Amino acid sequence: MNKIRNNDTVQILAGKDKGKRGKVRLVLPRDDRVVVDGINMNKRHAKARGGARQGGIIDIEAPLHISNVMLVCGKCSRTTRAGTHYLADGKKARKCRRCGEVIE
């Protein structure tokens, strides 16, 4: 089960952006990769497509492997592993392993 979802805040553990934090924009579960806003920027040379897109060098976010990011708790604002917890109504939720707060 993938414990990192869209709109989670994560911290980068390895690579050129190590230590930076960002919001997950896209999760690719089949490839075990995530795209984080403003992290792992790569340059691409794009050809102009009529009036729809201007040509030139553009910056895009490349996917990172999910093992290189770690979830940040919204309450204690520290990196944590997500545990599972059953709420009173029987629903399953993620919780911070450090402070015990439900993550959502």
GIVENZI-V408028 format. One line per field, one symbol per residue. ss: DSSP state (H for helix, E for strand, L for the rest). Layout:
ss->???
This chain:
ss->LLLLLLLLEEEELLLLLLLLEEEEEEEELLLLEEEELLLLEEEEEELLELLLELLEEEEEELLEEHHHEEEELLLLLLELLEEEEELLLLLEEEEELLLLLEEL
